[in-house]
Amino acid sequence: HRTHADEISSIVPSVLVRRAFDYLHSVAQTVATSIRAIDVLRMLVAVRSFAPSCEPVDEIMGMTNEQRNATMDGRISEMARCVLDAKWDNAQELRPADLELLVGLHVMRCPHNRLDLAYTYAAHILPQSIDTRSDVDDSVALATLKPATFASAYKAVSQALATIIQDSQLASMGSSDMVQFSGRVVDTWVELTRITQTLSTPLQRTVLVVALRSGLTMTDLFTKTILPILDSCFFTHRDNIIAVLERMRKATRILQSICNHSKASQDTRLQSAVPQTKRKLEQLIFQVYVLMGNNDSMGAVTLGRLKHRGVRGEVVSSQIPRGYESEDESEEAEEEEEGGEAEGGEAEGEEEEDVRMESASDDNVPDQPPPPTKRNRSTTARSKVGKRMEVLQRKEILAKRRKSA
């Protein structure tokens, strides 16, 4: 539709933006290189920004799938997917920032369920991009996502997941929708952390840093955003919420393994994020205790000693490399946010063994815990965690008193 200059003043801005958008989108079909396609995508995003109130979420939710795909955001998302899936002759010219932009636009501009698309990336697209076996189903694979571009795509999906949580109107959700949303977020996070256990060493070195930093963001979002909402609907969805927390434990355990790996590898990039990650994990553990205590379900959580595991999940020696002194001796203790056998939940085989081993040891020597030797710190670690829980609780009480005053 051609727009004459003398018509512009009489056209509604949203209509004018849509006409400009449609014209640029038609030009996009003729580009021959990935760089030009990305340039057109940037222009489409810029044009879309001039009409932020056009095609609101509430309106899109009432559309059919075909109508959603025809929206401006739907076309941006689909074009990003097409660029990612095209076999460009100049694909090697794509910069990491370009790939992050493409994946981010594909997920965040999706007119359907963005969280489901993020999960598809975490559970299927990303793993397939690094699996070189010929018998792997590549029905959802994207041509530009390969081992060389994996780190950029992984970072983009991790950032998209955090943004989805921040943009979601959690307080306005129904209790069932909120629990379902939290479960999907946890499943996506678990899949993203599990990928780190399957990577080759050179690629793993880069991705572990991204996983640890994104894990820092995720633990913070869970502590401050999701857990308070789950607390409000715990009474009506008790078993489902405990199941969500149990699945979340898998992600936190992998983060703990990455923290342990940072010592053995002496990777300074990893080590710089470890102290803050441990503090965030500890705060998350404390908030789970608070949630369970508020709802008379303390029996659903236990504090146990974790096996020292490597970054691939295998049990390894807990020997610390020479020359390194640990500043946080409580690293071997972690909350096991699970519904145990008394709560009807089931853990994985190796995790159940950890619980049983701890219980058997306590039954045999109830009043004489093992001495806190240099390498056997289960008792001291547990007491330190308990003290830190008390400190955090006192700080929270003081903060509430200051706020009320």
C-alpha positions as a printed Julia matrix, in Angstrom:
405×3 Matrix{Float64}:
  0.0     0.0    0.0
  1.6     3.25  -1.18
  1.45    6.24   1.13
  1.62    9.7   -0.41
  3.26   12.57   1.42
  0.05   14.56   1.69
 -1.67   11.6    3.38
  0.79   11.21   6.24
 -0.75   13.88   8.48
 -4.17   12.23   8.31
 -3.02    8.66   9.0
 -3.15    7.19  12.49
  0.45    6.64  13.75
 -0.11    2.92  14.38
 -1.32    2.45  10.79
  1.65    4.4    9.45
  4.05    2.27  11.49
  2.43   -0.9   10.17
  2.76    0.25   6.57
  6.45    1.03   7.06
  6.91   -2.32   8.77
  5.2    -4.25   5.96
  7.34   -2.51   3.34
 10.59   -3.34   5.12
  9.42   -6.91   5.66
  8.84   -7.29   1.91
 12.38   -6.03   1.28
 13.73   -8.65   3.69
 12.7   -11.42   1.31
 15.28  -10.21  -1.24
 18.44  -10.0    0.89
 21.25  -12.31  -0.13
 23.58  -12.3    2.9
 23.13  -12.92   6.61
 24.59   -9.51   7.48
 22.03   -7.7    5.35
 19.24   -9.83   6.8
 20.3    -8.83  10.31
 20.39   -5.18   9.27
 16.8    -5.44   8.03
 15.8    -7.17  11.26
 17.26   -4.31  13.28
 15.26   -1.84  11.19
 12.07   -3.84  11.71
 12.65   -3.8   15.47
 13.27   -0.05  15.35
 10.06    0.57  13.38
  8.1    -1.67  15.77
  9.32    0.42  18.71
  7.43    3.46  17.38
  4.12    1.73  18.18
  4.66    0.03  21.56
  0.94    0.04  22.38
  0.0    -1.56  19.07
 -0.89   -5.27  19.24
 -0.84   -5.58  23.07
 -0.47   -8.96  24.74
 -4.12   -9.15  25.78
 -5.19   -8.62  22.18
 -2.71  -11.18  20.84
 -3.89  -13.82  23.33
 -7.36  -13.65  21.75
 -6.07  -14.22  18.22
 -5.8   -17.43  16.26
 -2.35  -18.86  15.56
 -2.45  -17.53  12.01
 -3.32  -14.05  13.21
 -0.55  -14.15  15.82
  2.01  -15.07  13.18
  0.9   -12.06  11.12
  1.57   -9.57  13.92
  4.72   -7.44  13.81
  6.35   -9.37  16.66
  5.32  -12.65  15.02
  7.0   -11.66  11.76
 10.16  -10.51  13.55
 10.36  -13.83  15.41
  9.79  -15.86  12.25
 12.36  -13.88  10.27
 14.93  -14.39  13.04
 14.23  -18.13  12.87
 14.63  -18.13   9.08
 17.98  -16.34   9.32
 19.12  -18.87  11.94
 18.01  -21.79   9.8
 19.33  -20.55   6.44
 22.54  -21.99   4.98
 24.36  -18.76   4.27
 27.55  -18.68   2.2
 28.94  -16.07   4.58
 27.77  -17.7    7.82
 31.28  -17.4    9.26
 30.87  -13.6    9.22
 28.16  -13.76  11.87
 29.48  -12.26  15.1
 28.57  -13.6   18.54
 26.47  -10.48  19.14
 24.56  -11.16  15.92
 23.73  -14.72  16.99
 22.64  -13.55  20.43
 20.38  -11.0   18.75
 18.83  -13.6   16.43
 18.13  -16.14  19.16
 16.86  -13.44  21.48
 14.46  -12.06  18.85
 13.25  -15.54  17.97
 12.34  -16.28  21.59
 11.3   -12.9   22.97
  9.22  -11.83  19.96
  7.43  -15.16  19.73
  3.67  -14.44  19.58
  2.86  -17.78  21.18
  4.28  -19.18  24.44
  7.79  -17.73  24.83
  8.59  -19.98  27.77
  7.77  -23.1   25.76
 10.09  -21.92  22.98
 12.87  -21.28  25.5
 12.38  -24.83  26.79
 12.55  -26.18  23.22
 15.9   -24.44  22.81
 17.22  -25.78  26.12
 15.98  -29.36  25.73
 16.28  -29.92  21.97
 17.8   -27.22  19.75
 20.93  -26.5   21.8
 21.78  -30.17  22.52
 21.35  -31.05  18.84
 23.65  -28.23  17.77
 26.61  -29.94  19.48
 25.62  -33.56  18.76
 27.53  -34.69  15.68
 26.04  -38.18  15.49
 24.44  -38.97  12.15
 21.42  -40.78  13.66
 20.22  -37.78  15.68
 16.8   -36.38  14.84
 17.46  -32.87  13.54
 13.85  -31.87  12.95
 14.2   -28.81  15.2
 17.87  -28.09  14.51
 18.9   -24.68  13.14
 21.59  -24.53  10.47
 23.68  -21.71  11.96
 23.8   -23.27  15.44
 26.93  -25.41  15.61
 29.62  -26.04  18.23
 31.38  -22.86  17.11
 28.27  -20.74  17.73
 26.88  -22.7   20.69
 28.15  -20.4   23.44
 26.4   -17.35  21.96
 23.1   -19.21  21.57
 23.37  -20.62  25.1
 23.92  -17.14  26.52
 20.95  -15.73  24.58
 18.57  -18.45  25.8
 19.75  -18.0   29.4
 19.15  -14.26  29.19
 15.76  -14.78  27.53
 14.65  -17.09  30.35
 15.51  -14.47  32.97
 13.71  -11.76  30.96
 10.6   -13.92  30.61
 10.41  -14.22  34.4
 10.94  -10.49  34.89
  8.3    -9.56  32.28
  5.67  -12.01  33.5
  2.79  -10.62  35.52
  3.14  -13.25  38.23
  0.93  -11.5   40.77
 -1.97  -11.43  38.31
 -1.74  -15.15  37.48
 -4.08  -17.7   38.96
 -2.54  -20.09  41.45
 -2.63  -23.06  39.04
 -1.08  -20.99  36.23
  1.61  -19.74  38.6
  2.61  -23.24  39.69
  2.62  -24.42  36.08
  4.72  -21.41  35.03
  7.22  -22.04  37.86
  7.51  -25.7   36.89
  8.22  -24.8   33.26
 10.84  -22.27  34.32
 12.54  -24.86  36.52
 12.49  -27.49  33.76
 14.09  -25.02  31.33
 16.74  -24.03  33.87
 17.53  -27.68  34.63
 17.96  -28.47  30.93
 20.29  -25.49  30.49
 22.47  -26.57  33.42
 22.5   -30.22  32.31
 23.99  -29.24  28.95
 27.16  -28.13  30.74
 27.84  -31.75  31.7
 28.02  -32.94  28.07
 30.28  -30.34  26.46
 33.81  -30.87  25.18
 36.53  -29.28  27.29
 37.35  -26.21  25.12
 33.67  -25.29  24.73
 32.85  -26.17  28.32
 35.37  -23.65  29.58
 33.4   -20.79  28.0
 29.88  -22.05  28.69
 30.5   -22.76  32.38
 31.1   -19.06  32.99
 27.8   -18.2   31.3
 25.98  -20.97  33.2
 27.31  -19.78  36.56
 26.45  -16.13  35.92
 22.99  -16.96  34.59
 22.53  -19.28  37.58
 23.31  -16.31  39.8
 20.47  -14.38  38.15
 18.07  -17.34  38.32
 18.64  -18.0   42.03
 18.05  -14.32  42.73
 14.8   -14.31  40.71
 13.58  -17.43  42.48
 14.39  -16.02  45.9
 12.81  -12.6   45.39
 10.08  -13.24  42.81
  8.87  -16.82  42.5
  9.13  -18.25  46.03
  6.96  -15.5   47.62
  4.23  -16.22  45.06
  4.5   -19.98  45.65
  4.22  -19.31  49.38
  0.88  -17.6   48.85
 -0.63  -20.6   47.02
  1.18  -23.41  48.88
 -1.9   -24.54  50.78
 -3.86  -25.41  47.62
 -0.95  -26.77  45.55
  1.32  -28.28  48.19
  2.4   -31.46  46.35
  2.96  -29.68  43.03
  5.07  -26.96  44.63
  7.2   -29.49  46.5
  7.73  -31.3   43.17
  8.86  -28.03  41.57
 11.36  -27.4   44.36
 12.62  -30.96  44.07
 13.32  -30.48  40.36
 14.98  -27.13  41.08
 17.45  -28.94  43.33
 18.97  -30.59  40.25
 19.95  -27.2   38.84
 21.36  -25.94  42.15
 23.43  -29.1   42.55
 24.97  -28.64  39.12
 25.79  -25.04  40.03
 27.47  -26.35  43.17
 29.5   -28.76  41.02
 30.59  -25.87  38.81
 31.71  -23.99  41.9
 33.75  -27.03  42.96
 35.18  -27.32  39.45
 36.42  -23.74  39.59
 38.86  -24.7   42.33
 40.24  -27.72  40.51
 40.54  -25.91  37.18
 41.88  -22.68  38.75
 39.78  -20.77  36.22
 39.83  -17.15  37.4
 36.72  -16.25  35.39
 34.76  -18.95  37.19
 36.26  -18.21  40.58
 35.25  -14.55  40.38
 31.57  -15.54  40.3
 31.74  -18.33  42.89
 31.47  -16.34  46.17
 28.35  -14.45  45.08
 26.8   -17.6   43.61
 27.29  -19.43  46.91
 25.67  -16.57  48.82
 22.69  -16.56  46.46
 22.31  -20.32  46.78
 22.4   -19.99  50.54
 19.71  -17.3   50.46
 17.59  -19.52  48.21
 17.98  -22.39  50.67
 16.95  -20.15  53.55
 13.85  -18.9   51.7
 12.79  -22.48  50.98
 13.07  -23.15  54.72
 10.96  -20.07  55.39
  8.34  -21.2   52.85
  8.12  -24.66  54.39
  8.07  -23.26  57.93
  5.25  -20.86  57.07
  3.19  -23.79  55.83
  3.98  -26.39  58.52
  5.91  -28.58  56.05
  9.42  -28.64  57.47
  9.43  -32.41  57.06
  9.61  -31.89  53.29
 13.18  -30.56  53.46
 16.33  -32.08  54.85
 19.87  -30.81  55.17
 22.4   -33.37  53.98
 26.0   -33.72  52.93
 26.53  -33.8   49.18
 29.01  -36.01  47.43
 31.86  -34.06  45.86
 31.08  -34.18  42.15
 32.9   -33.0   39.08
 31.41  -30.76  36.44
 30.18  -33.8   34.49
 28.34  -35.2   37.5
 30.85  -37.9   38.39
 31.96  -38.44  41.99
 35.51  -37.12  42.41
 38.01  -36.65  45.19
 37.43  -33.67  47.42
 41.16  -32.9   47.53
 41.81  -29.19  47.11
 44.69  -28.28  44.77
 47.88  -27.23  46.55
 48.13  -23.53  47.17
 44.41  -22.94  47.39
 42.74  -22.15  50.69
 38.98  -22.31  50.81
 37.27  -19.27  52.27
 33.9   -20.94  52.55
 34.04  -24.26  54.32
 30.31  -24.71  54.03
 30.46  -25.49  50.31
 29.83  -29.2   50.88
 26.48  -28.59  52.54
 23.41  -27.77  50.52
 19.71  -27.71  50.96
 17.9   -30.71  49.53
 14.6   -29.13  48.6
 12.67  -32.34  48.11
  9.6   -34.08  49.3
 11.16  -37.11  50.93
  9.56  -40.5   51.3
  7.35  -39.17  54.08
  6.11  -36.44  51.73
  5.47  -38.72  48.79
  8.33  -37.37  46.64
 10.97  -39.52  45.02
 14.51  -38.47  44.27
 16.88  -39.94  41.74
 18.74  -43.09  42.7
 22.03  -41.56  43.65
 20.35  -38.75  45.6
 18.32  -41.23  47.64
 21.52  -43.07  48.5
 22.96  -39.85  49.88
 19.94  -39.47  52.14
 19.95  -43.08  53.29
 23.67  -43.05  53.98
 23.25  -39.99  56.16
 20.33  -41.53  58.06
 22.17  -44.81  58.62
 25.19  -42.98  59.99
 23.03  -40.97  62.38
 21.27  -44.1   63.65
 24.5   -45.96  64.36
 26.22  -43.16  66.23
 23.46  -40.86  67.46
 25.43  -39.0   70.13
 28.97  -39.19  68.74
 29.29  -37.41  65.38
 32.56  -38.0   63.5
 35.36  -35.59  64.43
 35.69  -32.6   62.08
 38.91  -33.64  60.39
 40.4   -31.68  57.49
 38.51  -33.65  54.85
 35.41  -34.67  56.84
 33.54  -31.47  57.5
 29.92  -32.64  57.4
 29.29  -31.71  61.06
 31.07  -28.35  60.97
 29.58  -27.5   57.58
 26.09  -28.23  58.84
 26.58  -26.12  61.95
 27.96  -23.24  59.89
 25.0   -23.38  57.56
 22.69  -23.36  60.57
 24.43  -20.29  61.99
 24.21  -18.53  58.65
 20.51  -19.33  58.48
 20.06  -17.68  61.88
 22.01  -14.6   60.77
 19.97  -14.28  57.59
 16.75  -14.68  59.57
 17.79  -11.96  62.03
 18.69   -9.63  59.17
 15.31  -10.21  57.57
 13.5    -9.49  60.84
 15.51   -6.29  61.36
 14.79   -5.18  57.8
 11.06   -5.67  58.33
 11.19   -3.7   61.6
 13.01   -0.8   59.92
 10.49   -0.84  57.07
  7.51   -0.79  59.45
  9.13    1.97  61.52
